């Protein structure tokens, strides 16, 4: 079994495995775009605009695809993060308007139709917390920092009362963050681990099927409404990542008290999600390997937790 296939059934992160999975997804997206790509070098990195164009069919503008692909071909493997926000000075690209529309529709369905449109937050403080969080992540968990650098191209900042953060598979490469997710450096650190974790599992799911009853509805600690088993697997994955990263930071003597509080909350919710999955999920052979690894992570995190 190669590095990528091993990585597909692993909760954790190895640089070689991450690179293998990213390379496979990248090649598939470029294959789907085919004639829409301009002549010359292909983009070296994925971007939500390209992923959305490859999966949205006739909605994508071929001229925009060609322009974006050309710009990315010159940007290298890990270009700087982009920051976008609704209501900013520049119009949002089509993929971003689609994504924020999907999120708002989901919020209205869950919380009622009275939810207002997303607003544009002041980005200054939020970006400062995100950059500080990325510095911490590179120090305490370099493999996770590399994974984020490879997977996340755009952060979309939105302001909405019921919204915290999200990842959408059709706009892979973008994470959507509400104001509460970047109100402190520990909050931003947790949000980056959370949403990069969703990206990492979406990537794994392209190469390995983990459950056979992914559409079965169950409850889990991340959502007030029942969600599919596949969603609970996502919850467990991101909570394990959050718990682990926060535990690494909390072990530092200078870590803010908020870090340990967030670690303990994530670990408590991880236990609740595992308890929801244990009687409900029907695992494939790959999925059983993944779940055994998840249980090992949870046991280790619980055993080694600092006070």
Secondary structure, DSSP 8 states (H G I E B T S, - for coil): --HHHHHHT-SS--HHHHHHHHHHHHHHHHHHHGGGS-SSS--SS--HHHHHHHHSGGGS-HHHHHHHHHHHHTT-SS---EEEETTSSS---HHHHHHHHHHHHHHHHHH-TT----B---HHHHHHHHHHHHHHHHHH-HHHHHHHHHH--EEEEEB-TT--EE--GGGTTEEEEEGGGGSSHHHHHHHHHHHHHHHHHHHHHTT---BS-TT-EEEETTEEEEEEHHHHHHHHHHHHHHHHHHHHHHTSTT--HHHHHHHHHHHHHHHHHHHHHHTT--B-HHHHHHHHHHHHHHHHHHHH---
